[in-house]
């Protein structure tokens, strides 16, 4: 496998052959999962999108470029893939589907193809018939996160001006209709997906933490009809998530009416940038709640959030993906401390810890209108709004209101 994401992707070069070069550029420009074979079925290009997916979204999978796609080098490389064609008989299944094209392109016919392909594929050669179609498609299998998933594959023959086959372009996609794929992508922000990919591999990541929760939610839930309260919760979550995304953060778990978010120093340029983004997100959410209340037919005082903002120097942040959802979570004492700070922030306050505020550099502090050298802090235990858990678990944490 190649280097993990962070630096520029280690893209494979564009082939020199003009028709193959055009096909490779088109696949890359369209963001396809795709690979490209020459007229001898040597692998000449694989898109970064496919390599990153086969690398489990944590690294770029290494393919056997310039080797026969069904030769021993390619089969060996596939066994190192995290996702894709590396499981069990999957490579054989794809050879059974595309092998007719391969046989038609092999000058020595069946005998030569037996000599070329990996020994695990030799028995399939006798069942193949030459296939001279210019386009074919099929649904095959690939290794997903924890199960085999369907992948739709389209193979297109590429010809030169004289009509001779110069290669084959193979494009794949999830085995789902474009209506479904379009619906899923239209409901989500691509910037957030990119940040979630950044934490696909769990690791220590310094970050600012935001906790927010709706005040007096229980009386409000009892007062409103259930459909109205559900609509309020949906508007609230959508608005808060968008504010977090716009500020450069990553949305964490939603618990009841509560929201968590993380602002990573590595993705926001510095610890100061992460702290600033966290405070900006909290302020933006407060403003957004005015529109949420109006749309819900409620007075602004009914839709007030408490905020707890904290710094996590030793957070362990990662992405947990299952068949039902994908979410980012973090482990560390600072996460529990942020929850304690938030519970004390009654009255719509945005309480930020000293550890967070003092991450701000002069430029970011100035942009927020905060002077870290003249801030007065109060220990959680000394707040009149301090909860029993705050006095027990985090009494000495110093905070100030940055709303």
Secondary structure, 3 states (H helix, E strand, C coil): CCCCCCCCCCCCCCCCCHHHHHHHHHHHHHCCEEEEEECCCEEEEECHHHHHHHCCCCCCCCCCCCCECCCHHHHHHHCCCCCECCCCCHHHHHHHHHHHHHHHHCCCHHHHHHHHCCHHHHHHHCCCCCCCCCEEEEEEEEECCCCEEEEEEEEEEEECCCCCEEEEEEEEEECCCHHHHHHHHHCCCHHHHHHHHHCCCCEECCEEEEEEEECCHHHHHHHCCHHHHHHHHHHHHHHHHHHHHHCCCEEEEEECCEEEEEEEHHHHCCHHHHHHHHHHHHHHHHHHHHHHHHHCCCCHHHCCEEEEEEEECCCEEEEEECCCCEEEEEECHHHHHHHHHHHCCCCCCEEEEHHHHCCCCHHHHHHHCCCHHHCCCEEHHHCCCCCHHHHHHCCCCEEEECC
